[in-house]
Amino acid sequence: MTNGIPERGSAPAIGPGGSAPVIGPGGSAPTKTPLALPAVGGLSEARAARLLEERAARLAARQGRAGETGAALAPVLPPMLACALGRECYGLPLERLLAVQPATVLAGLPVMPPPLLGLFARAGQPYAVLDLAAMLGLPPAPPPAGQGAADAPAGHLLLLRGGPGRVALRVDRALGVVTPQPLAAPSGGPGDQGGAVAGRGLVPAGPLGPRERVLGLLDPDRLLQPFLSATSAAGA
């Protein structure tokens, strides 16, 4: 391990069930596999792909029924990972999500412009960790009592795919996979600046708790665009 980043041999991947150690190539020391997140359903690439396939099948069936009856289809949103930032909730398209893991100790850099929090490695590849709250102009969550700057940040890391560079977003909590209903909500809500929030979606009571929740629907490309220079400077 160098500067807090596991060397290329180690793989801090997310285990599907949890606690068994992962042995790196060449017999390297075992590393503890992060526990799967029950609320997220042990989200992995295979599970994400399966959820997307199931949604496509349901949508095709609805389109077939609508074609037979001549009924108009309501807009359908893709499956999303709901996450919490303080009192606000946001949704990230599942197709843009590589993995979810508990926040870990990060390696710092001599210069770290906000919202860059540091670097960590997964399967030998560095990821730049960005604070989603700072990206949306929200106040950052205070660290837990007794936690110092050198400790791991609280919350979860959402590893993205399909964009430039290797980026992970830090959130207060990953809540679960949902398919929200679109809302015609007015713009100007928390975090809406820059077009990063493409709209609003409603999650009925049940998937995320006893009350319905309104999500800000994130556009990953617009979200990342202002911060690409920071991630490039980090080498991710």
MOLIN-V38110 format. One record per residue. N is the residue number from 1. SS is DSSP state (hx for helix, st for strand, lp for the rest). PHI is phi as a letter, one per 40 degrees, with the letter a starting at -180 (none if undefined). NEAR is the number of other C-alpha atoms within 8 Angstrom. Layout:
n: [N | N]
ss: [SS | SS]
phi: [PHI | PHI]
near: [NEAR | NEAR]
This chain:
n: [1 | 2 | 3 | 4 | 5 | 6 | 7 | 8 | 9 | 10 | 11 | 12 | 13 | 14 | 15 | 16 | 17 | 18 | 19 | 20 | 21 | 22 | 23 | 24 | 25 | 26 | 27 | 28 | 29 | 30 | 31 | 32 | 33 | 34 | 35 | 36 | 37 | 38 | 39 | 40 | 41 | 42 | 43 | 44 | 45 | 46 | 47 | 48 | 49 | 50 | 51 | 52 | 53 | 54 | 55 | 56 | 57 | 58 | 59 | 60 | 61 | 62 | 63 | 64 | 65 | 66 | 67 | 68 | 69 | 70 | 71 | 72 | 73 | 74 | 75 | 76 | 77 | 78 | 79 | 80 | 81 | 82 | 83 | 84 | 85 | 86 | 87 | 88 | 89 | 90 | 91 | 92 | 93 | 94 | 95 | 96 | 97 | 98 | 99 | 100 | 101 | 102 | 103 | 104 | 105 | 106 | 107 | 108 | 109 | 110 | 111 | 112 | 113 | 114 | 115 | 116 | 117 | 118 | 119 | 120 | 121 | 122 | 123 | 124 | 125 | 126 | 127 | 128 | 129 | 130 | 131 | 132 | 133 | 134 | 135 | 136 | 137 | 138 | 139 | 140 | 141 | 142 | 143 | 144 | 145 | 146 | 147 | 148 | 149 | 150 | 151 | 152 | 153 | 154 | 155 | 156 | 157 | 158 | 159 | 160 | 161 | 162 | 163 | 164 | 165 | 166 | 167 | 168 | 169 | 170 | 171 | 172 | 173 | 174 | 175 | 176 | 177 | 178 | 179 | 180 | 181 | 182 | 183 | 184 | 185 | 186 | 187 | 188 | 189 | 190 | 191 | 192 | 193 | 194 | 195 | 196 | 197 | 198 | 199 | 200 | 201 | 202 | 203 | 204 | 205 | 206 | 207 | 208 | 209 | 210 | 211 | 212 | 213 | 214 | 215 | 216 | 217 | 218 | 219 | 220 | 221 | 222 | 223 | 224 | 225 | 226 | 227 | 228 | 229 | 230 | 231 | 232 | 233 | 234 | 235 | 236]
ss: [lp | st | lp | lp | st | lp | lp | lp | lp | lp | lp | lp | lp | st | lp | lp | lp | lp | lp | lp | lp | st | lp | lp | lp | lp | lp | lp | lp | lp | st | lp | lp | st | lp | lp | lp | hx | hx | hx | lp | lp | lp | lp | hx | hx | hx | hx | hx | hx | hx | hx | hx | hx | hx | hx | hx | hx | hx | hx | hx | hx | hx | hx | hx | hx | hx | hx | hx | lp | lp | lp | lp | lp | lp | lp | lp | lp | lp | st | st | st | st | st | st | lp | lp | st | st | st | st | st | st | hx | hx | hx | st | st | st | st | st | st | lp | lp | lp | lp | st | lp | lp | lp | lp | lp | lp | lp | lp | st | st | st | st | st | st | st | lp | lp | st | st | st | st | st | st | st | hx | hx | hx | hx | lp | lp | lp | lp | lp | lp | lp | lp | lp | lp | lp | lp | lp | lp | lp | lp | lp | lp | lp | lp | st | st | st | st | st | lp | lp | lp | lp | lp | lp | st | st | st | st | st | lp | st | st | st | st | st | st | lp | lp | st | st | st | lp | lp | lp | lp | lp | lp | lp | lp | lp | hx | hx | hx | lp | st | st | st | st | st | st | st | lp | lp | st | lp | lp | st | lp | lp | lp | st | st | st | st | st | st | lp | hx | hx | hx | hx | hx | hx | lp | lp | hx | hx | hx | hx | hx | hx | lp | lp | lp]
phi: [none | b | f | g | b | d | c | d | c | c | b | c | c | c | c | c | b | h | b | c | c | b | c | c | d | g | g | c | d | c | b | c | c | c | c | c | c | d | c | c | g | g | c | b | c | c | c | c | c | c | c | c | c | c | c | c | c | c | c | c | c | c | c | c | c | c | c | c | c | g | c | c | c | c | d | b | c | c | d | b | c | c | b | b | b | g | c | c | b | b | b | b | d | c | c | c | b | c | a | b | a | c | d | b | c | b | c | c | b | d | b | b | c | d | c | c | c | i | b | a | b | b | f | g | b | c | b | c | c | b | c | c | d | c | c | c | g | c | c | c | c | c | c | d | d | g | c | b | c | c | c | c | c | c | g | b | b | b | c | c | b | g | b | c | g | b | b | b | b | c | b | c | a | c | c | i | c | b | b | c | c | c | b | c | c | c | c | g | c | d | g | c | c | g | g | c | c | c | i | b | b | b | b | c | d | h | c | b | h | c | b | c | b | b | b | c | c | c | b | d | c | c | c | c | d | c | b | c | c | c | c | c | c | c | g | c]
near: [6 | 6 | 6 | 9 | 12 | 13 | 9 | 8 | 11 | 14 | 12 | 10 | 8 | 13 | 11 | 9 | 7 | 10 | 9 | 7 | 8 | 9 | 10 | 11 | 7 | 5 | 6 | 9 | 6 | 8 | 9 | 8 | 13 | 12 | 10 | 13 | 9 | 6 | 8 | 11 | 9 | 10 | 12 | 11 | 8 | 6 | 8 | 11 | 9 | 8 | 9 | 11 | 8 | 8 | 10 | 8 | 8 | 8 | 8 | 8 | 8 | 9 | 9 | 8 | 8 | 11 | 8 | 6 | 6 | 6 | 6 | 5 | 7 | 4 | 5 | 6 | 8 | 9 | 13 | 12 | 14 | 14 | 14 | 13 | 12 | 7 | 5 | 8 | 13 | 12 | 12 | 14 | 11 | 12 | 7 | 10 | 12 | 10 | 11 | 13 | 11 | 8 | 11 | 7 | 10 | 11 | 10 | 9 | 7 | 4 | 4 | 11 | 6 | 7 | 10 | 12 | 12 | 12 | 13 | 15 | 13 | 12 | 10 | 11 | 8 | 12 | 12 | 16 | 14 | 14 | 13 | 10 | 11 | 11 | 10 | 11 | 9 | 9 | 6 | 7 | 7 | 4 | 8 | 6 | 4 | 4 | 7 | 6 | 5 | 5 | 7 | 9 | 8 | 8 | 11 | 13 | 13 | 13 | 12 | 13 | 9 | 5 | 7 | 5 | 7 | 12 | 13 | 12 | 12 | 13 | 15 | 12 | 9 | 14 | 11 | 12 | 11 | 10 | 9 | 13 | 9 | 11 | 8 | 6 | 6 | 5 | 6 | 6 | 6 | 8 | 9 | 12 | 9 | 7 | 9 | 14 | 14 | 10 | 12 | 13 | 12 | 12 | 14 | 9 | 10 | 8 | 8 | 11 | 7 | 6 | 8 | 11 | 10 | 9 | 14 | 12 | 12 | 13 | 11 | 9 | 8 | 10 | 13 | 8 | 7 | 7 | 7 | 9 | 7 | 10 | 13 | 9 | 7 | 9 | 7 | 12]
